Amino acid sequence: MRPAERARRGPRQRVSGRLARPVTLEVRVARSSIPRVFAVLIGDALAVTDEISLEWRGPATDDEIIDLVESNGGSSTVGWWDQIRPYSLGWVTARTPDGMLVGFVNVAWDGGDHAFLLDTKTRPSHQHTGIGTELVRAAVTHARAAGCEWLHVDYQPELAAFYLDACGFESTEAGLINLRAV
């Protein structure tokens, strides 16, 4: 099976001709206003009971992505998501029970061993509840299932604790050229 086919099918594993039992993950939340919830990986969906549901390659419109980016104080470009989606290995969406998009992460890739975590976003009203960590965890699971060996991320210094401590990335040296400045 080619990596792109593995990515679309998700991380399901067969055991003696049957799908393996779902994996249960606990989502730890910091705010008392959002109760502890549990997640169950079922096929391509990571269903988080009662509060938030995560889904690999879940539907997301350009308008929803723009709203999420702008809720974080970022600037967005109309058509951005529609333009880059075809080049993604996949993405993870996080939604409330009423369907509001409260989290998102995109996973780009080189078609082989390397995947790249991009645009990790959690709506400010839902930050510091474990949603971002679960978005990244689901992205890691699916990038591995697609046959990727490495998952790369770059981030601002204030996000180091999130990516290094909460998500398990290791700090490495890297290079960067600002192509607009050259």
C-alpha atoms as one frame of an Amber mdcrd trajectory, in Angstrom:
protein
   0.000   0.000   0.000   1.368   3.447  -0.939   1.889   6.030   1.866  -0.948
   8.249   0.578  -3.335   5.294   0.713  -2.188   4.467   4.265  -2.741   8.106
   5.251  -6.315   8.138   3.972  -7.139   4.858   5.683  -5.751   5.983   9.032
  -3.900   4.032  11.713  -6.238   1.054  11.935  -4.438  -2.199  12.554  -5.759
  -5.648  11.823  -5.393  -8.374  14.396  -6.283 -11.879  13.165  -8.412 -10.445
  10.344 -10.359  -8.073  12.641  -9.796  -4.450  13.482  -7.847  -3.952  16.671
  -9.734  -2.677  19.707 -10.084   1.111  19.917  -7.366   2.932  21.841  -8.579
   5.007  24.770  -6.730   8.228  25.592  -7.402  10.576  28.463  -7.577  14.259
  27.638  -6.433  16.276  30.633  -7.939  19.704  30.918  -6.867  22.605  33.104
 -10.074  24.610  33.379 -12.813  23.542  35.716 -15.418  24.938  33.301 -14.579
  22.157  30.845 -14.802  18.751  32.555 -12.347  15.905  32.005 -13.233  13.954
  28.929 -12.057  10.726  27.375 -11.138  10.082  23.772 -11.554   6.888  21.777
  -9.734   6.366  18.512 -12.203   4.770  16.106 -11.009   4.564  12.520 -10.172
   8.039  11.304 -12.146   9.816  14.026 -10.910  10.561  17.504 -14.191  11.039
  19.311 -13.911  12.984  22.540 -17.063  12.392  24.536 -19.408  15.181  25.581
 -17.178  18.162  24.878 -14.842  18.066  21.890 -14.489  15.720  18.932 -11.281
  15.388  16.945 -11.229  14.052  13.406  -8.410  13.233  10.984  -9.119  14.878
   7.632 -12.361  16.178   9.115 -14.374  18.636   7.047 -13.315  22.264   7.417
 -14.288  25.176   5.220 -12.098  28.105   4.291 -14.460  30.389   6.256 -14.086
  28.249   9.395 -10.294  28.269   9.145 -10.282  32.054   8.629 -12.515  32.506
  11.693 -10.243  30.297  13.823  -7.067  32.089  12.669  -8.596  35.516  13.297
  -9.874  34.434  16.745  -6.183  34.018  17.632  -5.344  37.511  16.371  -3.786
  36.195  13.167  -4.347  37.449   9.677  -5.688  35.148   7.020  -6.157  35.090
   3.291  -9.435  34.090   1.668  -8.940  30.869  -0.263  -5.819  29.816   1.673
  -7.249  26.536   2.977  -8.805  25.599  -0.354  -5.441  26.261  -2.031  -3.195
  24.213   0.287  -5.515  21.353   1.279  -4.610  19.221  -1.784  -0.933  19.286
  -0.732  -1.543  18.100   2.817  -1.018  14.601   4.107  -3.950  15.391   6.360
  -5.201  17.607   9.150  -6.984  17.275  12.448 -10.076  19.260  13.372 -11.504
  19.766  16.866 -15.188  20.657  17.224 -17.647  21.368  19.994 -20.900  19.377
  20.130 -22.647  22.203  18.237 -20.053  21.922  15.431 -17.913  25.009  16.103
 -14.311  24.569  14.961 -12.175  25.142  18.076  -8.916  23.525  16.994  -6.951
  22.637  13.898  -3.542  21.413  12.789  -2.310  20.762   9.250   0.228  18.061
   8.337   2.143  18.723   5.126   4.641  16.196   3.792   7.249  15.439   1.179
   5.506  12.263   0.016   8.021  10.099   1.854   9.716  10.147   5.251   9.129
  13.742   6.356   5.927  15.380   7.597   5.598  18.965   8.770   3.256  20.217
  11.476   1.770  23.559  10.433  -0.806  26.021  11.665  -1.619  24.499  15.045
  -4.529  26.572  16.323  -6.885  26.387  19.298  -9.647  28.947  19.761  -8.663
  31.194  22.716 -11.771  30.199  24.696 -10.556  26.583  24.581  -6.812  27.043
  25.082  -4.991  25.393  27.996  -7.490  22.528  28.104  -5.445  19.829  26.343
  -7.062  20.233  22.930  -3.865  21.440  21.230  -1.893  18.543  22.668  -4.510
  16.078  21.429  -4.518  17.688  17.979  -0.761  17.147  17.774  -1.013  13.623
  19.201  -3.532  12.686  16.498  -1.298  14.257  13.818   1.666  12.199  15.097
  -0.401   9.011  14.988  -1.554   9.572  11.422   1.825  10.729  10.091   3.367
   7.554  11.532   0.590   5.441  10.009   1.335   7.024   6.614   4.899   5.740
   6.832   6.594   9.005   7.790   9.716   8.672   9.898  10.051  12.301  10.982
   7.595  15.002  12.030   9.028  18.523  11.951   7.678  21.661  13.614   8.922
  25.203  13.970   7.524  27.595  16.537   7.971  30.893  18.321  10.022  30.750
  21.566   6.926  31.269  23.734   5.515  27.969  22.391   8.595  25.883  23.263
   7.023  24.420  26.414   3.953  23.331  24.435   5.835  21.607  21.632   8.793
  20.265  23.648   7.175  19.384  26.971   3.489  18.747  26.238   3.861  17.272
  22.743   7.226  15.507  23.035   9.218  17.184  20.248  12.982  17.415  20.642
  14.819  20.673  20.048  17.127  20.571  17.012  19.200  23.023  15.083  17.648
  24.196  11.858  18.170  26.840   9.227  15.748  29.374   7.818  15.840  31.886
   4.963  13.254  34.652   4.761  12.618  34.495   1.028  10.835  37.848   0.960
  13.920  39.543   2.421  16.458  38.033   0.007
